[in-house]
Amino acid sequence: METPDMQLTAYDFGDYAISWEHGVGATAGLYGNNYCGVAFIGTKGTLVVDREKWRLFPETDNGQYVIPAMPEQKSSGKDLAFLSRT
């Protein structure tokens, strides 16, 4: 028996569409991250969020960013503190 390691879903809302891609068992995270994370891919850029940080990858048009670039934003480590109850 085989278990799929990828899931793809497409939602069509008429005026816009959303797609969800889910991967399991990859040796590296999204965009070279060490941890699992999620990428929100839009028309002006991609926002990548994981346990340690978030990064924005702007799209370009004729070699120019369509939105301002931002440096990597580190987490304080307390953002998800409510999830761990010791």
Helices and strands as residue ranges (DSSP letters): E 6-12, E 17-23, G 30-32, E 37-41, E 45-50, E 53-58, E 60-61, E 64-65, E 73-74, G 81-83
